[in-house]
Amino acid sequence: MISEKLAKGLNDQMNYEFYSAHAYMAMAAYCSAENLDGFANFFLIQAEEERFHAMKFYNFINDLGERVEVDGFTDPNNEFTSVLDAFENGLKHEKEVTRRIYQLADMALDEREHATMTFLKWFIEEQVEEEALFDGLIQKLRRIDQDSNAFFMLENELGQRTFVAEEE
């Protein structure tokens, strides 16, 4: 049995993962409105991944015999000045997710809750990948600057992105 504090933390993170999906949907909507379907696809896939992450928390909380509590969340940012701005917002968001995961991991470590520490290890590794992905795309977008051919090539590449849930 885990502490009430840790159960609340896990529930909060599950809800934040659902919020993350919502935030990426807003970024996708911005890209779609700008007729940038490849970039929109990137963010739609990102939203799907975040829902997958939320469900990992949902299942883990249930497996622990704890009560899942679904909360509402604030509206995400819907205003972006460019694709680069959307990606910079995405990186900022991922850094917040990382901070929250680390905070949960610290709590699990303090409570010597080994099952939760093991569960969160996957998310810690995932966050390294998420931040690197966003940072890499931001660097590409900055290098591209006004090169419309390179911009089109990157958009086309991101339009090919798919999501496949890994086997557990």
C-alpha positions, 0 to 999 in steps of 0.5 A: 500500500502506498501513501496518500501523498504518493497516490495523489502524486501519481493521480496528479501526473496521470491527469497532467499527461492527459493535459499534455495530450490536450496541449499538443492537440492545440499545437496541432490545431494551430499547424492545421490552421496554417495548412502545415499538415506534416507539423500537425501530424507530429503534434497529433502523434505526440498527443496520442503518446501522451494519452498512452502515458496517462493510461500507463499511470491509470493502469499502475494506480489501479494495479496498486489497488488505489483509486484513480481520480480524474480531474479537469484541467486549464485550457492549453495555450492556443496562440502561437506565432510560428511553428518554431514557437509551437515547438519551443512551447512543446519543449518547455512543456516537456521540461515541466513533465520531466520536473514533475516525474523527478519530483514523483521519483524523489517521493517514491525514493523517500518512501522506499516505494520500490514498485513506483520507483521501477515504474517511474524509471521508464518515464525518466528515460522517456523524458530524456528522449522527449526533450532531445526530440523537441530540442533537435527539431527546434535546432533544425527549424532555427537552421532552416530559417527562411529556406522554404525547401528545407521547411517543406522537407522537414514538414514532409518528414514529420508527416510520416510520423506514426505511433506504435505502443510498445509491448510491455 
